[in-house]
Amino acid sequence: MSDAYGQLLDATIQHLENLKSRGVRHVAVAPQTLRELAQPVRNLPVPAVEPAVQIQKNPTTPKVFAPVQPEISKVGASDLSPVSRQPSPDKAAAIAALRERALACVKCPHLASSRKSVVFGVGNIDSPLMFVGEAPGADEDEQGEPFVGKAGQLLTKIIQATGLSRAEVYITNILKCRPDTPGETAGNRKPTSDEMATCIPYLHEQIDLIRPKVIVALGATAVEGLLGKTVGITKLRGHWQTYRGTPLMPTYHPAYLLRNQAMSEKRRVWEDMLAVMEKLEMAASDKQRNYFLKA
């Protein structure tokens, strides 16, 4: 075994161990790469993409298998789940650089002086599904992560109901700072149009780098900030829109469902999510299709 190959093997094993520690069990592989990996070592080029490897504890030789068919409830049968792919180093670096710029932003002095955290975004930067809200609240400002309060916990349950996990999607807001509430010790306020217009270039760069296949806009303010439409979320929800060339589904904000827990309203949001699943070619079970329907 050559020194170069040994170094490559060690690096590959270490990379796979790191993926395993983050809960990843499979990575995508092209058929051509599998064929190349089957060649003798002397002819083995450095693979252009990561092979699908079943990760083992302290392996001596990596075992390469054909890609494992994902669960039918999560994705269509014709393809591996895009959410399982790992971001390229260049893409990850670009997102990290963008995040650092956002963390240092003081374009809105009143927000910069009152915030505890810049809430940039969280999740898989290779995900085909992005959720966009309006702005962080008090809980998000405290923890530095979007949608972690009661509304965020409900959003997590909605995501899980589709067969995905929170870590498999990308979640962010138009505004990266909590809107200030001078003279108030509790509560949140709606971001202004000027605040959203000032901050939205960060979201544009997130979308351009992540390149989701579907965006879900959560609530009337997010829809207004993205689309400039003020006709009302009740009329827009459930109807596909387009934003920066990407299909966008407007739906109710989870906070609305906390205020109005009628089964009919829950069903409307779930119908929007079923449409999102269909757009992403995710198979829905009969159980999923029947959520929130009267017996």
C-alpha atoms as one frame of an Amber mdcrd trajectory, in Angstrom:
protein
   0.000   0.000   0.000   1.422   3.398  -1.020   1.828   6.208   1.505  -0.608
   8.365  -0.464  -3.238   5.640  -0.480  -2.707   4.964   3.218  -3.185   8.639
   4.015  -6.331   8.733   1.900  -7.672   5.632   3.619  -6.981   7.039   7.090
  -8.638  10.342   6.162 -11.659   8.521   4.750 -12.095   6.420   7.874 -11.760
   9.481  10.100 -14.306  11.363   8.002 -16.765   8.486   8.242 -16.290   8.252
  12.006 -17.076  11.961  12.233 -20.231  11.458  10.167 -21.231   8.539  12.379
 -20.850  10.660  15.504 -23.322  13.151  13.964 -25.869  10.407  13.292 -25.220
   9.939   9.561 -25.429   6.321   8.442 -25.149   6.548   4.635 -23.649   8.963
   2.133 -24.410   9.237  -1.563 -22.318   7.512  -4.234 -22.346   7.559  -7.999
 -22.336   4.199  -9.855 -19.160   5.265 -11.658 -17.426   5.808  -8.322 -18.379
   2.303  -7.181 -16.882   0.884 -10.356 -13.680   2.857  -9.841 -13.409   1.723
  -6.235 -13.576  -1.882  -7.396 -10.403  -1.425  -9.462  -6.946  -2.402  -8.114
  -5.388   0.115  -5.749  -2.762   1.257  -8.268  -5.511   2.427 -10.611  -7.697
   4.024  -7.953  -8.173   7.759  -8.501  -9.254  10.065  -5.716 -13.072   9.804
  -5.841 -14.942  12.929  -6.886 -17.762  12.208  -4.445 -17.989  10.396  -1.158
 -18.723   6.664  -1.434 -21.695   5.116   0.314 -19.997   3.350   3.175 -21.578
   1.453   5.996 -19.710   2.872   8.954 -18.007   0.430  11.293 -16.168   0.877
  14.543 -12.393   1.074  13.903 -12.561  -0.644  10.498  -9.393  -2.021   8.963
 -10.740  -1.870   5.401 -13.742   0.188   4.339 -16.622  -1.897   3.014 -18.332
  -0.365   0.012 -21.891  -1.320  -0.784 -24.496  -0.174  -3.227 -26.556   2.720
  -1.840 -29.178   1.480   0.615 -32.786   2.185  -0.323 -34.140   4.878   2.029
 -37.373   4.504   3.947 -40.317   4.882   1.601 -42.049   7.223   4.051 -39.240
   9.750   3.728 -38.493  10.026   0.008 -39.568   8.809  -3.372 -38.434   5.350
  -4.380 -36.486   6.658  -7.364 -33.708   8.507  -5.532 -31.651   8.752  -2.392
 -32.853  11.343   0.075 -31.162  14.676  -0.737 -31.095  15.470   2.984 -28.533
  12.695   3.546 -25.897  14.356   1.391 -22.971  16.103   2.994 -22.132  19.696
   2.022 -19.019  20.370   0.002 -16.160  22.129   1.824 -16.545  25.206  -0.399
 -20.262  25.460   0.318 -19.787  24.962   4.050 -17.072  27.617   4.063 -19.291
  30.063   2.184 -22.140  29.543   4.642 -19.733  29.959   7.573 -18.391  33.208
   6.089 -21.915  34.502   5.547 -22.792  33.634   9.126 -19.782  35.552  10.434
 -20.850  38.595   8.446 -24.359  38.365   9.863 -23.047  37.995  13.417 -21.116
  41.254  13.044 -23.948  43.161  11.339 -24.952  46.534  12.814 -27.013  47.857
   9.898 -29.964  48.310  12.271 -28.356  50.003  15.287 -31.495  49.750  17.424
 -31.628  45.976  16.890 -27.889  45.464  17.280 -27.888  47.287  20.623 -30.812
  45.331  22.060 -30.129  41.805  20.792 -28.474  39.032  22.768 -27.837  36.868
  19.692 -27.843  37.036  15.927 -30.081  34.134  14.935 -28.624  33.108  11.605
 -30.165  29.734  10.764 -29.845  26.065  11.587 -30.022  22.719   9.826 -28.678
  20.876   6.820 -27.257  23.281   4.245 -27.768  20.629   1.549 -31.431  20.151
   2.384 -34.019  20.505  -0.390 -36.469  21.988   2.139 -36.158  25.409   3.790
 -38.513  26.975   6.321 -38.536  30.779   6.595 -40.177  32.704   9.426 -40.352
  36.415  10.096 -37.953  37.076  12.998 -36.559  35.584  16.215 -38.532  35.895
  19.432 -37.302  36.113  23.000 -36.481  32.386  23.238 -34.611  32.436  19.956
 -32.691  35.572  20.928 -31.681  33.871  24.166 -30.548  30.603  22.555 -29.286
  31.888  19.201 -31.350  29.369  17.217 -34.564  29.910  15.226 -37.868  28.353
  16.283 -36.961  26.967  19.697 -39.888  28.330  21.707 -43.380  26.813  21.845
 -44.049  27.655  18.197 -40.698  26.138  17.267 -41.462  22.965  19.162 -44.701
  22.660  17.188 -42.803  23.263  13.934 -40.444  20.435  14.891 -43.441  18.111
  15.338 -44.816  19.144  11.938 -41.462  18.390  10.315 -41.282  15.021  12.066
 -44.789  14.189  10.856 -43.512  14.365   7.275 -40.937  11.679   8.101 -38.013
  14.117   8.320 -36.131  15.405  11.337 -35.368  18.993  12.260 -31.687  18.353
  11.470 -32.578  17.295   7.907 -34.164  20.609   6.897 -32.949  24.205   7.060
 -34.735  26.755   9.263 -34.176  30.500   9.254 -35.935  33.874   9.402 -36.019
  36.983   7.246 -34.819  39.099  10.180 -31.761  37.739  11.978 -32.207  39.896
  15.105 -35.125  39.986  17.493 -37.214  43.128  16.950 -36.564  45.385  19.925
 -39.367  46.086  22.392 -38.393  49.318  24.168 -40.040  49.763  27.547 -41.381
  46.202  27.544 -40.018  43.249  29.494 -41.905  40.523  27.632 -43.545  39.807
  24.322 -42.473  40.165  20.712 -43.341  42.596  17.964 -43.739  42.301  14.224
 -40.670  43.403  12.244 -41.123  46.467  10.094 -40.903  46.450   6.321 -37.710
  48.533   6.483 -36.094  46.096   8.941 -36.908  43.134   6.724 -35.706  44.923
   3.601 -32.395  45.740   5.313 -31.818  42.168   6.489 -33.196  40.139   3.599
 -29.942  40.124   1.552 -28.592  37.625   4.104 -31.571  35.360   3.373 -31.018
  35.775  -0.361 -27.450  34.539   0.031 -28.620  31.634   2.180 -31.087  30.612
  -0.518 -28.522  31.009  -3.296 -25.980  28.868  -1.426 -28.330  26.198  -0.067
 -30.464  26.055  -3.234 -33.528  24.410  -1.700 -36.070  22.766  -3.953 -38.951
  24.098  -1.840 -39.335  27.020   0.566 -42.102  27.091   3.172 -43.023  30.611
   4.310 -44.392  30.559   7.847 -47.036  33.172   8.513 -48.392  36.361   7.016
 -45.427  38.567   7.918 -42.924  36.189   6.335 -45.069  36.006   3.197 -45.308
  39.796   3.096 -41.563  40.169   3.556 -40.777  37.624   0.841 -43.463  38.283
  -1.737 -44.572  41.808  -0.893 -48.173  40.596  -0.893 -50.599  41.822   1.725
 -53.731  40.039   0.520 -53.732  37.875   3.631 -52.307  34.506   4.540 -55.786
  32.939   4.563 -56.106  33.522   0.816 -52.490  32.707  -0.046 -51.858  29.594
   2.032 -51.969  26.356   0.110 -51.264  28.082  -3.220 -47.823  27.694  -4.745
 -45.815  30.861  -5.309 -42.292  31.358  -6.694 -39.458  33.129  -4.905 -36.044
  33.627  -6.532 -36.894  30.795  -8.904 -37.841  28.393  -6.097 -41.349  27.020
  -5.431 -42.692  28.602  -2.243 -45.580  27.348  -0.138 -47.206  29.917   2.165
 -48.775  28.440   5.287 -49.847  29.488   8.749 -47.230  30.223  11.395 -47.086
  27.543  14.120 -47.901  30.276  16.650 -51.283  30.639  14.950 -52.002  26.959
  15.569 -51.144  27.444  19.238 -53.782  30.175  19.427 -56.345  28.386  17.279
 -56.219  24.641  17.854 -59.271  23.780  15.775 -58.829  20.506  13.924 -59.766
  22.250  10.677 -56.869  24.705  10.995 -54.388  21.949  11.785 -55.645  20.083
   8.735 -55.091  23.131   6.496 -51.445  23.378   7.537 -51.035  19.644   7.069
 -52.533  19.832   3.575 -49.882  22.439   2.769 -47.206  20.068   4.050 -48.626
  17.190   1.989 -48.293  19.433  -1.066 -44.686  20.131  -0.087 -44.018  16.406
   0.274 -45.501  15.789  -3.160 -43.357  18.539  -4.694 -40.267  16.896  -3.156
 -41.425  13.465  -4.412 -41.737  12.165  -0.861 -44.179   9.290  -0.551 -46.983
   9.839   1.968 -48.583   6.928   3.790 -52.332   6.551   4.259 -51.817   7.417
   7.915 -50.096  10.654   6.986 -52.765  11.563   4.455 -55.471  11.070   7.066
 -53.949  13.258   9.804 -56.508  15.631  11.344 -59.441  14.206   9.405 -62.608
  13.532  11.360 -63.296   9.881  12.047
